[in-house]
C-alpha cells in the first residue's frame, strides 16, 4: 500500500502532519518531494492519472 503523507522536517527528523497507522519499528521507503504547487498536492493526493504535459505547462504558467 502507498500513501502520500505531509511531513515537516524538524531538528533532523521528518514528523508526519497526517495520521499514519504503523507498527512500532516498521521500516518504510520514503520519497521526498518539495511542495511545488500550493494546494495542488493536497488536491491530487491519492489520485493516479495521466496528464497532458501541454495542459500541465499551461497550469504552471498560470500560477506564476
Secondary structure, DSSP 4 states (H G I P E B T S, - for coil): ------EEEETTEEEESS-----TT-----------STTHHHHHTT------HHHHHHHHHHT-
